[in-house]
């Protein structure tokens, strides 16, 4: 069940235009870390 909910969260997040998301810049390549984390959790839940 948790994997399905996380899939929906990722789908909604990926469907939103980037300009509608708040700008967060804690350090260089922060967006890459967020993407990796979200998809690593996604993989872990389905695996």
Backbone bond lengths (Angstrom), bond angles and torsions (degrees), N, CA, C in turn:
res aa  C-N    CA-C-N  psi(-1)  N-CA   C-N-CA  omega(-1)  CA-C   N-CA-C  phi
1 X - - - 1.446 - - 1.529 111.11 -
2 X 1.335 116.08 -42.06 1.458 119.94 -179.37 1.533 111.30 -64.21
3 X 1.328 116.28 -36.89 1.467 120.09 178.84 1.526 110.71 -64.43
4 X 1.296 117.73 -39.24 1.464 121.31 178.66 1.527 110.31 -65.94
5 X 1.320 117.09 -43.67 1.468 120.18 178.31 1.525 111.33 -63.08
6 X 1.330 117.11 -41.73 1.460 120.40 179.19 1.528 110.77 -65.69
7 X 1.331 117.11 -36.28 1.458 121.39 176.28 1.524 110.56 -61.27
8 X 1.313 117.02 -41.91 1.466 121.40 178.35 1.523 110.36 -64.47
9 X 1.329 117.30 -42.38 1.475 121.09 178.36 1.520 110.64 -60.78
10 X 1.319 117.38 -45.50 1.461 120.96 179.29 1.526 110.56 -65.46
11 X 1.314 117.56 -41.35 1.465 120.59 179.41 1.524 110.72 -60.69
12 X 1.314 116.93 -45.38 1.465 120.81 179.61 1.530 110.03 -64.14
13 X 1.326 116.59 -44.91 1.463 120.22 179.53 1.512 112.93 -62.42
14 X 1.323 117.19 -39.62 1.461 120.97 179.73 1.526 112.33 -75.03
15 X 1.318 117.21 -20.13 1.465 120.90 -179.38 1.528 112.33 -84.06
16 X 1.324 116.95 -16.34 1.465 120.60 -178.24 1.528 110.16 -80.70
17 X 1.335 116.95 138.20 1.466 119.01 175.16 1.530 110.15 -64.43
18 X 1.319 116.91 143.12 1.448 121.66 -178.49 1.512 113.95 -59.58
19 X 1.319 117.16 -30.81 1.471 120.13 -178.85 1.527 112.49 -70.39
20 X 1.348 117.66 -17.06 1.463 121.39 178.64 1.523 113.08 -86.50
21 X 1.331 117.11 -9.35 1.455 121.18 -179.01 1.526 109.81 -90.71
22 X 1.326 117.38 147.78 1.469 119.25 178.39 1.529 110.83 -68.07
23 X 1.323 115.72 145.57 1.462 121.12 179.03 1.519 109.58 -83.78
24 X 1.334 116.28 120.21 1.454 122.56 176.78 1.523 106.59 -125.99
25 X 1.317 116.53 122.92 1.458 120.03 -178.05 1.522 108.98 -134.54
26 X 1.321 116.48 76.62 1.460 120.94 180.00 1.528 111.28 -74.94
27 X 1.325 116.96 -35.94 1.455 122.72 177.78 1.514 108.07 -159.73
28 X 1.320 117.01 169.97 1.466 121.13 179.85 1.525 110.42 -60.03
29 X 1.306 115.44 140.36 1.469 123.49 177.89 1.524 113.21 63.65
30 X 1.306 117.47 27.86 1.468 121.53 178.26 1.523 110.66 -59.31
31 X 1.337 116.61 -39.14 1.462 119.96 -179.65 1.526 111.81 -62.62
32 X 1.317 117.18 -33.19 1.473 120.42 178.64 1.531 110.68 -67.63
33 X 1.325 116.43 -39.14 1.461 120.94 178.33 1.529 110.20 -64.81
34 X 1.330 116.70 -41.43 1.465 121.12 178.94 1.527 110.06 -64.11
35 X 1.333 117.05 -46.20 1.466 120.25 178.39 1.528 110.77 -59.55
36 X 1.320 116.73 -47.28 1.461 119.99 -179.72 1.525 111.10 -59.36
37 X 1.328 116.38 -44.30 1.463 120.44 -178.49 1.522 111.49 -63.46
38 X 1.322 116.54 -47.91 1.465 120.20 -179.04 1.525 111.34 -60.04
39 X 1.328 117.16 -45.05 1.454 119.45 -176.84 1.529 112.38 -78.66
40 X 1.328 117.95 -25.28 1.471 120.24 173.69 1.526 109.76 -67.08
41 X 1.325 117.33 -42.32 1.470 120.94 175.89 1.519 109.70 -63.86
42 X 1.323 116.94 -42.22 1.457 122.56 178.18 1.535 110.24 -56.77
43 X 1.338 115.88 -48.42 1.458 120.58 178.61 1.530 110.47 -61.90
44 X 1.320 116.54 -47.47 1.447 121.03 -177.57 1.525 112.82 -60.23
45 X 1.302 117.01 -39.87 1.468 119.87 -179.96 1.521 111.48 -68.18
46 X 1.315 117.10 -39.46 1.462 119.46 -179.33 1.519 112.74 -79.62
47 X 1.321 117.33 -26.80 1.461 120.76 -179.11 1.521 108.76 -71.50
